[in-house]
Amino acid sequence: MSFVSSVIHSPRLSSLLLLAVVLLVAAGLRFAGLDWDGGYWAHPDERRILIVVRDLQWPQPWDWAEVLSPRSSLNPRFFAYGSFPIYLLRLLGALVGSSPSRLYVPARALSAAFDLLTVAAIYAVGRELGGRRVGLLAAAFLAVSVLSIQLAHYLTVESLLTLLITLTIWSLLRVARSGSLGMGLLAGALTGLALATKTSALPVLCTGWVAWAVWTFGSGGVPRLRRGLGGLALGTALASVTFLLAEPYALLDGFLFVSGLAQEGAMARGAADLPYTRQFIGTLPYLYTLRELVVWSLGVPLGVLALAGLGWMTWRALCRAGGGGAKAPTTKGLCSDGLSRLQAAATSGDGGRAAEAATTKRLCSDGLSRSSKHAYLVILAWVWPYLLVQSGAADGGPSACGAGAWRRDRLSGRGDGHGRTSRRRDAGHARRAGHRGRACGVLHRL
């Protein structure tokens, strides 16, 4: 009974116990059924990654001239994904065997472990935003998220990328709150690893800039430019160095790297007509992604709640940024007030005042950034750019993805029964071509 009583009366112990339960549920959902395809490698991206990992070989003998050249056996020659997860899988293959038949289940287990760590990381982010309760709710929601559970069963890069981005956001929240140089450097290193996992993480660089700007200009109107600019420069430099260390052949084999990025970009813009992009023909940018997010990725209740939370956070950040309303007390002020109450209560021996002061101190330590617009700005500086870039589409006229199909119809002589092309049909093809080109822009998000 003493243990139960201590857990009930200790917010920290009860939170840790609830978090352990959430993580246990999340682990069960993620590690169950990893051999879901019976070794047939039904996921095409998994098959491609396994082949690339298998072909990586340690140079024998070691020759720096060869290692630092594009022809190196350590060069994956595959840049649709970053090299960092491929090298991680190769290290795992050194332990369990690099043949696809032996590697695919341990690699999926590694992906599940990354996703489980993301559940713990999202708790830390939620605690920064609103205390332990917010962190527990966020972790619980992610633990039962359908898309998160599904991606944990694939040996693709999404689980690792999500973990790195979440840890980066947590570090940047600490930067925006305290200007910690150590946290800024940690965020820079994590950003570099995220970019070496998938280049779609590029918007997180802007999030780092926003975090340092928030801290530099958000304290009493007195800019701390030297420390802010120094932290920003060091973090950006460390991100670049970390990226090159984790994906060295982006520089050493720059032509192939840029060509790979250009190919992925052309596919996302609709400039390339590929069989596996035609499923997106006829979909609308943004709306298609939001529908997939709400209906399939999160489920309707959680999806609607997530969008509502994003809207609420955006509204609060904009309202606070506008400076409307009374000025809210700062965390520093609340802490100072709580400590003064504690000191007065200890001097006077007033039990009621001591309890009030203890409550004030607990609330102060439990939610340092609870009502701060700074934390919201950091979160939104990642969510909105990523959402707009990844789920948007190219503007302008019909892209090659749609216009190519239109031209093929015309050149093949398809028309009316008398062999003449119908102008009305051409006009319809032209309209649909525009939709096809814009629709292909959602591919990179997926």
Buried (B, 14 or more C-beta within 10 A) or exposed (E): EEEEEEBEEEBEEBBEEBBEEBBEBBBEBBBEEBEEBEEEBEBEBBBBBBEBBBBBEEEEEEEEEEBEEEEBEBBBBBBBBBBBBBBBBBEBBEEEEBEBEEBBBBBBBBBBBBBBBBBBBBBBBBBBBBBBBBBBBBBBBBBBBBBBBBBBBBBBBBBBBBBBBBBBBBBBBBBBBEBBBEBBBBBBBBBBBBBBBBBBBBBBBEBBBBBBBBBBEBBEEEBBEEBBBBBBEBBBEBBBEBBBEBBBBBEBBEEBBEEBBEBBBBBBBBBBBEEEBBEBBEBBBBEBBBBBBBEEBBBEEBBEBBBEEBEEBBEBBBEBEEEEEEEEEEBEEBBEBBBEBBEEBEEEEEEEBBEBBBEBBEBBEBBBBBBBBBBBBBBBBBBEBBBEBBBBBBEEEBBBBBBBBBBEBEEEEEBEEEEEBEEEBBEEBBEBBBBBBBBBBBBBBB
